[in-house]
Each structure stands twice: as structure tokens, then as C-alpha cells.
Amino acid sequence: MDAKLTGLTKGAVDANVPPRTPGIANTMVVIRPGSDSHEVAAMVANREYGVDAAAGQSMTNLPVEVSDPFGAGSIFKLFTTAAAMEQGKVGLNTPLPNPNSQCFMPPIVDEYTVCHTVQNDYVGYPNPITLENALATSPNVAFTDLELRAGLPSVLTMAYRLGLRRTLAASEAGSPPTTDPADERSQKAEYNSPQRDYFRNNPSFTLGVSAVSPLELANVMATLDDSGKWCPPTPVRQVLDHDGRPVALPHQECEQVVAPALADTVIRGLAKDTTEGTSATSALKAHWTRQLAGKTGTTEYNESVGFVAGLRHYAVSSLVFADGSAPAPICASKPPRLDSDDSGCAGAFGGSLASPPFFAAFGKLLGNSPDSGLPAADPGYLDARPHGPTAPWVVGTAVQHAQDTLRQAGYARVDVSPQESDSPKGTVLGQSHAGAFPTDTAITLIVSAGHDVPR
């Protein structure tokens, strides 16, 4: 953990949403992506730890747990983008159909199914709109259509691959999955979670309406920043015993969950948010001029707003959400307040409320240091086109099925590495590569050995 950065981020969230503000939490998590680790540099909230709610205290680990019950809003459009780009359906230059409203049918229908109307936040979006401009301005209709074209299973899997792992294993309200065999929601593996099952037929997933972990949301940006390499977020670099010798810690291997060219292109595709997109006004007020990959999010009733940022060496999530027992829309007042009396206040947005604490903290942290820039978009992902062989994601399946699936896709070099785990023996816990890689790529599957790993 970085003491200076922790101080800056804590000061920024406290100034943005004072700790005693009734019913509104503000979290910020900062991760440093690296070649073999994603180190957590800061995890803060405006709430202090304690039992005195009147003093703004909370017993919930707000930065880490699946604590925001309302979701991250349009930030989830990142998963639709990555899934559709991997399939070759779109590139940054691809025009997307974008009427002001459209009624969408879910993938699975019966005689009682009715379509669900999705509307853009305002009239005046281009129709069509390029994917790059859509990422900056966030039209709901264009991304809902793209999500259904990519397929909800692919979008959900992409969200898991990039980092929403505990998030997608939680219930819709954010509570951990049950392990009671008598409960119909009981699941044996995180990957086959109630949350994923719930959203398989719910196109609203791309609009970010589900509970989310601030820590995991920051790690999604760290994965993209790290050219598509997911690593478990950890605030602990090393533990030493009383003689100064390193103590072995449980270690989960990093995974190349998407091709570097795809990750770099998504990061570059987010570069307009602070210059002409949804956080541009706040960036201008903060005199922010650095290149930044950013995405804002606002839920339908303004009960949660968010901002994620990626720049060289840092990945950040900032979430502001209703956290009390009587949630209500968050008003765009200074300081923010809940619209508890239904007075009809102007609602807050991710760009206006969640991004300012980021700019405040990182403006001070980076000062006049050189702008490290962003990676260039890969030419192969500028337009819709096939990307060659794709290694399927097989985490959560039985090892024999996983090996067969990969070999049928043309990947003959599949190795197995056993790991002690509470998961059923033979379950694939992780894989070294997924996405668009040559078929001669060696893929290692991390497989549960139960508790029978030789010592």
C-alpha cells in the first residue's frame, strides 16, 4: 500500500462526499498493474470503520466487498465492447445503429415474453455512431443492440475474464453465493454463479444494473492496462517471519485473458472520455491534460455513479452510491444528498460526481511529471474483421472437457498444473491464455486437486 497515494485518495473522497453524509458512500481503489502482479496501492472510502452510523461509520468493507448494490452503470459497456471486438463483429471505426429508443427481445422467449424498451439518455446522438464515439458518449441503445449481437453468454464470460470474479459469484444484491445444498441457488463453482444465470436472459447487463465490487472494477482496468493480463489484486507484496525469511503465501497465477492487441485497442478507445465525452467537463475544471482511458457510469435512477480510469502504471475505480437502509436517487448538489423526500432533484452522474475525486487525487500525485501516454490501437481492431483462431475460455469446466474443447479449437499444446483447492477435484480454476492467439500457443490449465496436492 502506498501511504502518500492513500492519503491523497482519502482526502479526495472525503471532500467529494463528506463522511457524515447520510446514506451516500464514496470509494476509490487504485491498482498498479505489473508483469506478474496487480498491486493494490490504495483502498479508501469516505466511511470510517465502526458501528456509529450517525458519525458516518460502517462495518462493511466498502472498497473490497461486492458493496455497491446498484451497479456501475455504463462502465459495464466495456465488457460488451471487448466481447464483440474479440468476435470480429466490430472495431473502433465500426458504425453502430443507434435510434433514440428501441424495444429489445431477450435471447430466450416464450409466448408470454414482451420486448423491453431501452432509451438513450438524451435526443441528439448520431445514428449510426462509431464504436469509439459511443464509448465516449455512452448511448444505451447502441450497446444493448451490440450486446445481443455478441451474445449475453460471451459478454458475461468477458466480464469474468477481465476481473469481475467475486462480483459475478454474488447474488443480485451483492451477498456471497450460498453453499447450502438445500438452497436452489447453491453453486459448486464461482463461475457458475446465480448472478451469471440471472443475466443470461437479461439484456440490461450491459447497462450495469447489478451489484459490483469497487476493487474488482479497478482490477478490470488493470487487466486492460496490463495488455490483457489478469492478476489477482493483492495489497501484500511479501510476508517475513521473525528471522526475516519470506513466508510462502497462497499464490494464484496471472492469466492472459484477452489478446494484447485487443486490450490495448480498448484502452485507446476510451481516450476520448476526458476530452469530448462524459467526464470532459470535470477534466477541464481540474485542468487535466494527460492522456487517460476513462469511462463513466450512472444507473437509471441515479442511485449509483462511477468512473474508471487507466493510465500507465495506475488503474482506478471511483464509485459513489447509496449505502443506507433507505436508498434514494443521489442529487447533484454540493455536497451531494439523497432525494429522500422525492422532491425531484437533478440527479448526479458519473462524470460530475464520481470522476472529480480521481482528478483531484491524481492531479496532486502526478504534478508536472511527463505524460506517459496510452498504447496505440492495433490496426487489426479498427474495423470489423476476423482475428484468426480463438482459444476458448474453459474455466469452471471439468479438465477433460476443457482439454477436448481446446484441442477441437486447434490448440494441441495443453498442459495441466494441479493446485490445492476447495473446488471439486478436476475443476479448471484458471488458464494461461484465452482469446485470439496462434494455435501453437502452449496453454496451461490450473486444475483443482482438492486437498491431495503432494507436499
C-alpha positions as CSV (number, residue, x, y, z in Angstrom):
1,M,0.0,0.0,0.0
2,D,1.2,3.5,-0.9
3,A,0.9,5.9,2.1
4,K,1.1,9.1,0.0
5,L,-1.5,7.8,-2.5
6,T,-3.8,6.6,0.2
7,G,-3.7,10.0,1.8
8,L,-4.5,11.8,-1.4
9,T,-7.3,9.5,-2.4
10,K,-8.8,9.5,1.2
11,G,-8.7,13.3,1.2
12,A,-10.3,13.4,-2.3
13,V,-13.3,11.2,-1.4
14,D,-13.9,12.9,1.9
15,A,-14.0,16.3,0.2
16,N,-16.3,14.9,-2.5
17,V,-18.8,13.1,-0.2
18,P,-18.2,14.1,3.5
19,P,-18.0,11.1,5.8
20,R,-21.1,12.1,7.7
21,T,-23.2,12.4,4.6
22,P,-26.4,10.3,5.3
23,G,-26.8,7.4,3.0
24,I,-24.0,8.0,0.5
25,A,-20.7,6.2,0.2
26,N,-17.7,7.1,-2.0
27,T,-15.0,4.5,-2.6
28,M,-11.7,4.7,-4.5
29,V,-9.4,1.9,-5.3
30,V,-6.0,2.2,-7.1
31,I,-4.1,-0.7,-8.5
32,R,-0.6,-0.8,-10.1
33,P,-0.6,-3.3,-12.9
34,G,2.6,-5.1,-13.4
35,S,4.0,-8.0,-15.4
36,D,3.4,-10.6,-12.7
37,S,1.2,-8.9,-10.2
38,H,-1.5,-6.3,-9.7
39,E,-0.5,-4.5,-6.5
40,V,-3.2,-2.6,-4.6
41,A,-1.8,0.8,-3.9
42,A,-4.8,2.4,-2.2
43,M,-8.3,1.3,-1.0
44,V,-10.3,4.0,0.7
45,A,-13.8,5.1,1.4
46,N,-15.4,8.2,2.9
47,R,-16.8,5.9,5.7
48,E,-14.6,5.2,8.7
49,Y,-14.8,1.7,10.2
50,G,-17.1,1.4,13.2
51,V,-20.6,0.9,14.4
52,D,-21.7,4.6,14.7
53,A,-23.8,5.2,11.6
54,A,-24.6,8.8,12.7
55,A,-20.9,9.5,12.6
56,G,-20.7,8.1,9.1
57,Q,-19.1,4.8,10.2
58,S,-19.7,1.4,8.5
59,M,-18.9,-2.2,9.3
60,T,-18.9,-3.1,5.6
61,N,-15.6,-3.4,3.8
62,L,-16.8,-0.9,1.2
63,P,-13.7,-0.9,-1.2
64,V,-13.3,-4.7,-1.3
65,E,-16.7,-6.4,-1.0
66,V,-19.5,-6.5,-3.6
67,S,-20.7,-3.5,-1.7
68,D,-22.3,-1.3,-4.4
69,P,-25.8,-2.9,-4.7
70,F,-26.9,-0.7,-7.6
71,G,-24.0,-1.3,-10.0
72,A,-21.6,0.7,-12.1
73,G,-23.9,1.8,-14.9
74,S,-22.4,2.3,-18.3
75,I,-19.0,1.1,-17.2
76,F,-20.2,-2.4,-18.0
77,K,-20.3,-1.4,-21.7
78,L,-16.6,-2.2,-21.6
79,F,-17.5,-5.9,-21.5
80,T,-19.8,-5.7,-24.5
81,T,-17.2,-3.9,-26.4
82,A,-14.4,-6.4,-25.7
83,A,-16.6,-9.4,-26.4
84,A,-17.8,-8.0,-29.7
85,M,-14.3,-6.9,-30.8
86,E,-12.9,-10.3,-30.0
87,Q,-15.5,-11.9,-32.2
88,G,-14.6,-9.6,-35.0
89,K,-18.1,-8.1,-35.1
90,V,-16.9,-4.5,-34.6
91,G,-13.8,-2.3,-34.5
92,L,-13.3,1.2,-33.2
93,N,-14.4,2.7,-36.5
94,T,-17.5,0.5,-36.9
95,P,-20.8,2.4,-37.2
96,L,-23.4,1.1,-34.7
97,P,-27.2,1.5,-35.2
98,N,-28.4,4.0,-32.6
99,P,-32.0,5.1,-32.7
100,N,-33.2,7.1,-29.8
101,S,-35.2,4.1,-28.4
102,Q,-35.7,0.5,-29.4
103,C,-37.6,-2.4,-27.9
104,F,-35.3,-5.5,-27.4
105,M,-36.4,-9.1,-27.0
106,P,-34.3,-11.3,-24.7
107,P,-32.4,-14.2,-26.2
108,I,-34.8,-16.8,-24.8
109,V,-38.5,-16.2,-25.3
110,D,-41.8,-17.9,-24.8
111,E,-45.4,-17.0,-25.6
112,Y,-45.5,-14.5,-22.7
113,T,-42.3,-12.7,-23.4
114,V,-42.6,-9.0,-24.2
115,C,-39.8,-6.7,-25.5
116,H,-38.1,-4.2,-23.2
117,T,-37.7,-0.6,-24.3
118,V,-34.3,0.9,-24.0
119,Q,-33.8,4.7,-24.5
120,N,-30.8,6.9,-24.8
121,D,-30.3,9.5,-22.1
122,Y,-30.9,12.3,-24.5
123,V,-32.1,13.0,-28.0
124,G,-29.3,14.1,-30.4
125,Y,-26.9,11.1,-30.6
126,P,-25.7,10.3,-34.1
127,N,-27.4,7.4,-35.7
128,P,-25.3,5.5,-36.6
129,I,-22.5,6.2,-34.2
130,T,-18.9,4.8,-34.3
131,L,-17.9,2.5,-31.5
132,E,-15.1,4.9,-30.4
133,N,-17.6,7.8,-30.1
134,A,-20.1,5.5,-28.4
135,L,-17.6,4.7,-25.7
136,A,-17.1,8.4,-25.1
137,T,-20.8,9.4,-25.0
138,S,-22.4,6.1,-23.9
139,P,-25.7,5.6,-25.8
140,N,-27.7,2.8,-24.3
141,V,-29.5,1.6,-27.4
142,A,-26.3,1.1,-29.5
143,F,-24.7,-1.0,-26.7
144,T,-27.8,-3.1,-25.9
145,D,-28.0,-4.0,-29.6
146,L,-24.3,-4.8,-29.7
147,E,-24.6,-6.9,-26.6
148,L,-27.3,-9.1,-28.1
149,R,-25.3,-9.4,-31.3
150,A,-22.3,-10.6,-29.4
151,G,-24.4,-12.9,-27.2
152,L,-25.0,-12.5,-23.5
153,P,-23.0,-15.6,-22.6
154,S,-19.9,-14.1,-24.3
155,V,-20.4,-10.8,-22.6
156,L,-20.8,-12.3,-19.2
157,T,-17.8,-14.5,-19.7
158,M,-15.8,-11.5,-20.8
159,A,-16.7,-9.7,-17.6
160,Y,-15.5,-12.6,-15.6
161,R,-12.3,-12.9,-17.6
162,L,-11.4,-9.3,-17.2
163,G,-11.9,-9.3,-13.5
164,L,-15.4,-9.4,-12.1
165,R,-15.0,-12.7,-10.4
166,R,-16.4,-12.4,-6.8
167,T,-18.8,-9.9,-8.3
168,L,-20.4,-12.4,-10.7
169,A,-20.5,-15.1,-7.9
170,A,-22.5,-12.8,-5.7
171,S,-26.3,-12.6,-5.6
172,E,-28.1,-9.8,-7.3
173,A,-28.0,-7.8,-4.1
174,G,-24.3,-8.4,-3.6
175,S,-24.3,-11.2,-0.9
176,P,-22.0,-14.2,-1.3
177,P,-23.4,-17.2,-3.1
178,T,-24.9,-19.8,-0.8
179,T,-23.3,-23.1,-0.2
180,D,-26.3,-24.7,1.4
181,P,-27.2,-27.8,-0.8
182,A,-30.8,-27.3,0.2
183,D,-30.9,-23.8,-1.4
184,E,-31.8,-23.8,-5.1
185,R,-29.1,-21.1,-5.6
186,S,-26.4,-23.4,-4.3
187,Q,-23.4,-23.4,-6.7
188,K,-20.3,-25.6,-6.6
189,A,-18.1,-23.2,-8.6
190,E,-17.9,-19.4,-8.7
191,Y,-18.0,-19.4,-12.4
192,N,-21.5,-21.0,-12.5
193,S,-22.9,-18.3,-10.3
194,P,-26.5,-17.2,-9.6
195,Q,-25.6,-13.8,-10.9
196,R,-24.5,-15.1,-14.3
197,D,-27.5,-17.3,-14.6
198,Y,-29.8,-14.4,-13.8
199,F,-28.3,-12.2,-16.5
200,R,-28.1,-14.8,-19.3
201,N,-31.5,-13.7,-20.4
202,N,-31.4,-10.1,-19.2
203,P,-30.0,-7.6,-21.8
204,S,-29.8,-4.9,-19.0
205,F,-26.4,-6.4,-18.0
206,T,-24.5,-4.0,-20.3
207,L,-26.2,-1.1,-18.6
208,G,-24.5,-2.0,-15.3
209,V,-27.5,-2.7,-13.1
210,S,-26.0,-5.3,-10.8
211,A,-24.0,-5.2,-7.6
212,V,-20.3,-4.7,-8.0
213,S,-17.0,-4.8,-6.1
214,P,-15.0,-1.5,-6.3
215,L,-11.8,-3.5,-6.0
216,E,-12.7,-5.8,-8.9
217,L,-13.8,-2.9,-11.0
218,A,-10.4,-1.3,-10.6
219,N,-8.8,-4.6,-11.5
220,V,-10.7,-4.7,-14.8
221,M,-8.9,-1.6,-15.8
222,A,-5.7,-3.0,-14.5
223,T,-6.2,-6.1,-16.8
224,L,-6.8,-3.8,-19.8
225,D,-3.8,-1.6,-18.8
226,D,-1.7,-4.7,-18.5
227,S,-2.3,-5.6,-22.1
228,G,-5.0,-8.2,-21.2
229,K,-3.2,-9.9,-18.4
230,W,-5.4,-10.6,-15.3
231,C,-3.7,-11.0,-12.0
232,P,-5.4,-11.3,-8.6
233,P,-5.3,-7.8,-6.8
234,T,-3.2,-8.0,-3.7
235,P,-2.2,-5.4,-1.1
236,V,0.5,-7.7,0.3
237,R,3.8,-7.9,-1.5
238,Q,5.7,-10.1,0.9
239,V,5.4,-11.6,4.4
240,L,8.5,-12.2,6.5
241,D,8.9,-14.3,9.6
242,H,10.6,-13.2,12.8
243,D,14.0,-14.1,11.3
244,G,13.3,-12.0,8.2
245,R,12.8,-15.1,6.0
246,P,10.0,-15.0,3.4
247,V,6.8,-16.9,4.3
248,A,5.2,-18.8,1.4
249,L,1.8,-17.3,0.6
250,P,-1.0,-18.9,-1.5
251,H,-0.5,-17.6,-5.0
252,Q,-2.8,-17.5,-7.9
253,E,-1.1,-17.4,-11.3
254,C,-1.8,-14.5,-13.7
255,E,-3.8,-15.2,-16.8
256,Q,-3.6,-13.7,-20.3
257,V,-7.4,-13.4,-20.6
258,V,-7.5,-11.5,-23.9
259,A,-5.0,-10.8,-26.7
260,P,-2.8,-7.8,-26.0
261,A,-3.9,-6.2,-29.3
262,L,-7.5,-6.3,-28.1
263,A,-6.7,-4.9,-24.7
264,D,-4.6,-2.1,-26.0
265,T,-7.2,-1.1,-28.5
266,V,-10.0,-1.0,-25.9
267,I,-7.8,1.3,-23.7
268,R,-7.1,3.6,-26.7
269,G,-10.8,3.5,-27.5
270,L,-11.5,5.1,-24.1
271,A,-9.2,8.1,-24.6
272,K,-12.0,10.5,-25.7
273,D,-14.0,10.4,-22.4
274,T,-12.0,13.2,-20.8
275,T,-11.7,15.3,-23.9
276,E,-15.1,15.2,-25.5
277,G,-17.0,12.6,-23.6
278,T,-18.9,12.2,-20.3
279,S,-16.1,13.3,-18.0
280,A,-14.8,16.1,-20.2
281,T,-16.3,18.9,-18.1
282,S,-14.8,17.6,-14.8
283,A,-11.5,17.1,-16.5
284,L,-11.5,20.7,-17.8
285,K,-12.3,22.1,-14.4
286,A,-9.4,20.1,-12.9
287,H,-7.0,21.3,-15.7
288,W,-6.5,17.7,-16.6
289,T,-4.5,17.4,-19.9
290,R,-2.9,13.9,-19.7
291,Q,-4.0,11.1,-21.9
292,L,-6.3,8.9,-20.0
293,A,-8.6,5.9,-20.7
294,G,-11.8,6.7,-18.9
295,K,-15.4,5.5,-18.7
296,T,-18.3,6.9,-16.6
297,G,-21.4,5.1,-15.4
298,T,-24.8,6.2,-14.0
299,T,-27.6,3.9,-13.0
300,E,-31.1,4.5,-14.2
301,Y,-32.4,6.1,-11.0
302,N,-29.1,7.8,-10.1
303,E,-28.6,5.6,-7.0
304,S,-25.0,4.8,-8.1
305,V,-22.5,6.6,-10.3
306,G,-19.0,5.6,-11.2
307,F,-15.8,6.3,-13.0
308,V,-12.9,4.1,-14.0
309,A,-9.5,5.3,-15.2
310,G,-6.5,3.7,-16.8
311,L,-3.1,5.4,-17.3
312,R,0.4,3.9,-17.4
313,H,1.1,2.3,-14.0
314,Y,-2.3,3.1,-12.4
315,A,-5.8,1.7,-12.7
316,V,-8.6,3.3,-10.7
317,S,-12.3,2.9,-9.8
318,S,-14.3,5.7,-8.1
319,L,-17.9,4.8,-7.1
320,V,-20.5,6.9,-5.3
321,F,-23.6,5.0,-4.3
322,A,-26.5,4.9,-1.8
323,D,-25.4,2.8,1.1
324,G,-28.1,3.3,3.7
325,S,-31.2,1.4,4.7
326,A,-33.4,3.7,2.7
327,P,-31.7,4.2,-0.6
328,A,-32.8,7.0,-3.0
329,P,-31.5,8.9,-6.0
330,I,-28.3,10.9,-5.4
331,C,-28.8,14.6,-6.0
332,A,-26.2,16.7,-7.9
333,S,-25.9,19.1,-5.1
334,K,-22.8,20.3,-3.2
335,P,-22.3,18.3,-1.1
336,P,-24.4,15.5,-2.6
337,R,-27.5,14.4,-0.8
338,L,-30.2,11.8,-1.2
339,D,-33.6,12.7,-2.7
340,S,-35.3,11.0,0.2
341,D,-38.4,13.2,0.1
342,D,-39.0,12.7,-3.7
343,S,-38.6,16.4,-4.3
344,G,-37.3,15.7,-7.7
345,C,-33.7,17.0,-7.6
346,A,-31.4,16.9,-10.5
347,G,-29.6,13.5,-10.4
348,A,-25.9,13.1,-10.2
349,F,-23.8,11.5,-12.9
350,G,-20.6,9.6,-13.1
351,G,-18.8,12.4,-14.9
352,S,-20.0,15.1,-12.5
353,L,-19.7,13.2,-9.1
354,A,-17.5,10.1,-9.4
355,S,-14.7,11.5,-11.6
356,P,-13.8,14.7,-9.7
357,P,-12.1,12.8,-6.7
358,F,-9.9,11.0,-9.2
359,F,-8.8,14.2,-10.9
360,A,-8.2,15.8,-7.5
361,A,-6.0,13.0,-6.2
362,F,-4.1,12.2,-9.3
363,G,-3.6,15.9,-10.2
364,K,-1.7,16.2,-7.0
365,L,0.1,12.9,-7.3
366,L,1.4,13.3,-10.8
367,G,2.0,17.1,-10.7
368,N,4.2,18.1,-13.6
369,S,5.7,14.7,-14.3
370,P,5.8,13.7,-18.0
371,D,2.6,12.3,-19.6
372,S,3.3,8.6,-20.2
373,G,0.6,8.3,-22.8
374,L,-1.6,5.4,-23.9
375,P,-0.9,2.4,-26.2
376,A,-1.8,2.7,-29.8
377,A,-4.8,1.0,-31.2
378,D,-4.0,-2.2,-33.1
379,P,-4.8,-1.7,-36.8
380,G,-6.5,-5.1,-36.8
381,Y,-9.1,-3.9,-34.4
382,L,-10.1,-0.7,-36.1
383,D,-12.7,-2.3,-38.3
384,A,-14.9,-5.4,-38.1
385,R,-12.8,-8.4,-39.3
386,P,-11.9,-12.0,-38.2
387,H,-9.0,-12.3,-35.8
388,G,-8.0,-15.9,-36.6
389,P,-8.1,-18.8,-34.1
390,T,-9.5,-18.1,-30.7
391,A,-8.7,-20.1,-27.6
392,P,-12.0,-20.7,-25.8
393,W,-12.4,-19.9,-22.1
394,V,-12.8,-23.2,-20.2
395,V,-12.5,-22.1,-16.6
396,G,-15.2,-23.7,-14.4
397,T,-15.5,-26.9,-16.5
398,A,-14.1,-30.4,-15.9
399,V,-10.5,-30.8,-17.0
400,Q,-11.2,-33.5,-19.6
401,H,-13.9,-31.4,-21.2
402,A,-11.6,-28.3,-21.1
403,Q,-8.8,-30.2,-22.8
404,D,-11.1,-31.6,-25.5
405,T,-12.6,-28.1,-26.1
406,L,-9.2,-26.5,-26.6
407,R,-7.9,-29.3,-28.8
408,Q,-11.0,-29.1,-31.0
409,A,-10.3,-25.4,-31.4
410,G,-6.8,-26.3,-32.7
411,Y,-4.7,-25.9,-29.6
412,A,-2.8,-29.1,-29.2
413,R,-0.3,-27.9,-26.5
414,V,-2.5,-28.1,-23.4
415,D,-0.7,-28.7,-20.0
416,V,-2.3,-29.3,-16.6
417,S,-1.0,-27.8,-13.3
418,P,-2.6,-29.1,-10.1
419,Q,-3.4,-26.8,-7.3
420,E,-4.8,-27.3,-3.9
421,S,-8.4,-26.0,-3.7
422,D,-11.8,-26.3,-2.1
423,S,-13.3,-26.6,-5.5
424,P,-14.2,-30.1,-6.7
425,K,-11.3,-32.2,-7.9
426,G,-10.7,-31.8,-11.6
427,T,-12.3,-28.4,-12.0
428,V,-10.4,-25.9,-14.1
429,L,-9.6,-22.9,-11.9
430,G,-7.6,-20.8,-14.4
431,Q,-6.0,-20.9,-17.8
432,S,-2.8,-19.2,-19.0
433,H,-4.3,-17.9,-22.3
434,A,-7.7,-17.1,-23.8
435,G,-8.7,-15.2,-26.9
436,A,-7.0,-14.6,-30.2
437,F,-3.7,-16.5,-30.0
438,P,-1.9,-18.7,-32.6
439,T,-2.8,-22.4,-32.4
440,D,0.8,-23.2,-31.5
441,T,0.4,-21.3,-28.2
442,A,1.0,-23.5,-25.2
443,I,-2.0,-23.3,-22.8
444,T,-1.7,-24.3,-19.1
445,L,-4.8,-25.2,-17.2
446,I,-4.7,-24.7,-13.4
447,V,-6.8,-27.6,-12.1
448,S,-8.2,-28.3,-8.7
449,A,-6.5,-31.3,-7.0
450,G,-8.8,-30.9,-4.0
451,H,-6.6,-31.2,-0.9
452,D,-4.4,-34.0,-2.4
453,V,-1.5,-31.9,-3.7
454,P,1.8,-33.6,-2.7
455,R,3.9,-31.5,-0.3
